[in-house]
Amino acid sequence: MSKKPTLSFWQIWNMSFGFLGIQFGFALQNANVSRIFETLGAEVENIPILWIAAPVTGLVIQPIVGHMSDKTWTRLGRRRPYFLVGALLASLALIVMPNSPALWVAAGMLWIMDASLNISMEPFRAFVGDMLPNEQRTRGFAMQSFFIGTGAVVGSLLPYIMTNWLNIPNTAPEGVIPPSVRWSFYIGALAFFLAILWTIISTKEYPPEKMREYEKEERETNRVGVDYNEDPVPKQKFISLGGIFGIIGLAIVLLAYFFGLKKELYILGGLMIAFFVLMLLAWFLKTKNREKNGLIEIFSDLIRMPATMKQLAVVQFFSWMALFALWIYSTAGVTSHIYLTTDPTSLEYNTGADWVNVLFAVYNGVAALVAFSLPVLAKHTSRKTTHFICLMLGGIGMASMFLFNNPDLLIIPMIGIGIAWASILSMPYAILTGSLPSHKMGIYMGIFNFFIVIPQILAATILGFLVEDIFKGRPILALVFGGASMMIAAITVLFVKDVAAGEK
């Protein structure tokens, strides 16, 4: 049997380099989109519903792209065509976004930008599983964490650099995006495309016949993918699982209607009902023996996901609930709690917003520095223990932001958040790939994204309510809520089974 080759440091570097550009785009989005929305007239309590574009597009795009890339083979390869298409679309979206003339245009561009970023990002996760043997996957995902952190540092700092180093204004008339933000997005578009292009040119993928040989060897010698069940899914499971979501979704919509609850709940309920309808369609196609279609394959793999993936789903849920709170409410929390302003046209607000960009750069810089130490710590302890420690530090850091009144001291909690971020970007994926067969790597990476975007959708539906009604208009308390969520994630990781590490 053929064993998948061990790659050199620079080969892993080249295959991961595209993530530098992807995170450049995400960093600009995460640090500046709330600012753009507020500049164009959005109320702070309505920002979560505008942000819902990001998780919804990921929910739809990633499993489709994953399923398609598993079955793709062209002269450019298996995953690389998707890198290229996503890079082109995302670069164009980054140029258009800061020139939005109205709030609805900016919200629409966020949908397009996030869909494009997801087209490039999803195959990159599967790429590590394709190209690296099991013993190198922790290092591969750590390398992605390094590039994500590095790209995010530069992307987050750009508006600050534009203003403080290049004297490009960070203020503008009401309803106009500041020039420092616009130029940052233009530079981000170029960096995104060039970084993706480097990976496409410098890395060659293994042909399908070689991948089949490598998968057989990994399954028999390293237990990789042994938990995956190839048996057909009984059609009744489509109805039972879909029905549960449909009933819950309908109940949420009815409760929101009759009790006048937040409109965000209609989106959550509507998505659950849409899931039921799709599962019903899959059941109908299965009864007609039309098994060979993407809908049935995606939902069949969802139903028979390995136990390790189900356990990691809980960890991801609480981790990403915390991160979404951080991304949505850092600007509003810091500017209102420390700079004592909510006016997006004021100098104090924009100074605070620029400082949030610096803070985002700090935690991403910490993530980049910590990334290479995570495989070492995991080797001497375990991947689970490593992730537990990192998440706990991140949760404590995020919750402690409430205690600071000096903006300079916010760098301290950012260190903990950065350590957690490095681990979130690597450890769950390193654990997950040990439970997945190579020929299903793309689809399961897409399905795994469900457990990133579902908590974000839930956060978008409840955080506005919490901030306005429970926290009495104090967005800094949303960050305390996020810190508690991340600490819960740390505890749940202890219950995950790492199959490739020999756990039973």
FENKA-V355894 format. One record per backbone hydrogen bond with DSSP energy under -1.0 kcal/mol. NH is the residue of the N-H (numbers start at 0). CO is the residue of the C=O. Records with the same first field share a line. If there is no record, write none. Layout:
NH = CO / CO
//
This chain:
11 = 7
12 = 8
13 = 9
14 = 10
15 = 11
18 = 15
19 = 16
21 = 17
22 = 18
23 = 19
24 = 20
25 = 21
26 = 22
27 = 23
28 = 24
29 = 25
30 = 26
31 = 27
32 = 28
35 = 31
36 = 32
37 = 33
38 = 34
39 = 35
40 = 37
41 = 36
45 = 42
49 = 45
50 = 46
52 = 49
53 = 50
55 = 51
56 = 52
57 = 53
58 = 54
59 = 55
60 = 56
61 = 57
64 = 60
65 = 61
66 = 62
67 = 63
68 = 64
69 = 65
73 = 76
76 = 73
81 = 78
82 = 78
83 = 79
84 = 80
85 = 81
86 = 82
87 = 83
88 = 84
89 = 85
90 = 86
91 = 87
92 = 88
93 = 89
94 = 90
95 = 91
96 = 92
98 = 95
99 = 96
105 = 101
106 = 102
107 = 103
108 = 104
109 = 105
110 = 106
111 = 107
112 = 108
113 = 109
114 = 110
115 = 111
116 = 112
117 = 113
118 = 114
119 = 115
120 = 116
121 = 117
124 = 120
125 = 121
126 = 122
127 = 123
128 = 124
129 = 125
130 = 126
131 = 127
135 = 132
136 = 133
139 = 135
140 = 136
141 = 137
142 = 138
143 = 139
144 = 140
145 = 141
146 = 142
147 = 143
148 = 144
149 = 145
150 = 146
151 = 147
152 = 148
153 = 149
154 = 150
155 = 151
156 = 152
157 = 153
160 = 156
161 = 157
162 = 158
163 = 159
164 = 160
165 = 160
167 = 161
175 = 172
179 = 168
181 = 177
182 = 178
183 = 179
184 = 180
185 = 181
186 = 182
187 = 183
188 = 184
189 = 185
190 = 186
191 = 187
192 = 188
193 = 189
194 = 190
195 = 191
196 = 192
197 = 193
198 = 194
199 = 195
200 = 196
201 = 197
202 = 198
210 = 206
211 = 207
212 = 208
213 = 209
214 = 210
215 = 211
216 = 212
217 = 213
218 = 214
219 = 215
220 = 216
221 = 217
223 = 217
224 = 433
225 = 222
227 = 224
236 = 233
239 = 235
240 = 236
241 = 237
242 = 238
243 = 239
244 = 240
245 = 241
246 = 242
247 = 243
248 = 244
249 = 245
250 = 246
251 = 247
252 = 248
253 = 249
254 = 250
255 = 251
256 = 252
257 = 253
258 = 254
260 = 255
264 = 261
265 = 262
267 = 263
268 = 264
269 = 265
270 = 266
271 = 267
272 = 268
273 = 269
274 = 270
275 = 271
276 = 272
277 = 273
278 = 274
279 = 275
280 = 276
281 = 277
282 = 278
283 = 279
284 = 280
285 = 281
286 = 282
287 = 283
288 = 285
289 = 284
290 = 288
292 = 290
296 = 292
297 = 293
298 = 294
299 = 295
300 = 296
301 = 297
302 = 298
303 = 299
309 = 305
310 = 306
311 = 307
312 = 308
314 = 310
315 = 311
316 = 312
317 = 313
318 = 314
319 = 315
320 = 316
321 = 317
322 = 318
323 = 319
324 = 320
325 = 321
326 = 322
327 = 323
328 = 324
329 = 325
332 = 328
333 = 329
334 = 330
335 = 331
336 = 332
337 = 333
338 = 333
340 = 334
345 = 342
349 = 345
350 = 346
351 = 347
352 = 348
353 = 349
354 = 350
355 = 351
356 = 352
357 = 353
358 = 354
359 = 355
360 = 356
361 = 357
362 = 358
363 = 359
364 = 360
365 = 361
366 = 362
367 = 363
368 = 364
369 = 365
370 = 366
372 = 369
373 = 369
376 = 372
377 = 373
378 = 374
379 = 375
380 = 376
385 = 381
386 = 382
387 = 383
388 = 384
389 = 385
390 = 386
391 = 387
392 = 388
393 = 389
394 = 390
395 = 391
396 = 392
397 = 393
398 = 394
399 = 395
400 = 397
401 = 398
402 = 399
403 = 400
409 = 406
410 = 407
411 = 408
413 = 409
414 = 410 / 411
416 = 412
417 = 413
418 = 414
419 = 415
420 = 416
421 = 417
422 = 418
423 = 419
424 = 420
425 = 422
426 = 422
429 = 425
430 = 426
431 = 427
432 = 428
434 = 431
435 = 432
439 = 436
440 = 437
443 = 439
444 = 440
445 = 441
446 = 442
447 = 443
449 = 446
450 = 447
451 = 448
452 = 448
453 = 449
456 = 452
457 = 453
458 = 454
459 = 455
460 = 456
461 = 457
462 = 458
465 = 461
466 = 462
467 = 463
468 = 464
470 = 465
472 = 466
476 = 473
477 = 474
480 = 476
481 = 477
482 = 478
483 = 479
484 = 480
485 = 481
486 = 482
487 = 483
488 = 484
489 = 485
490 = 486
491 = 487
492 = 488
493 = 490
494 = 491
495 = 492
498 = 496
501 = 498
502 = 497
//
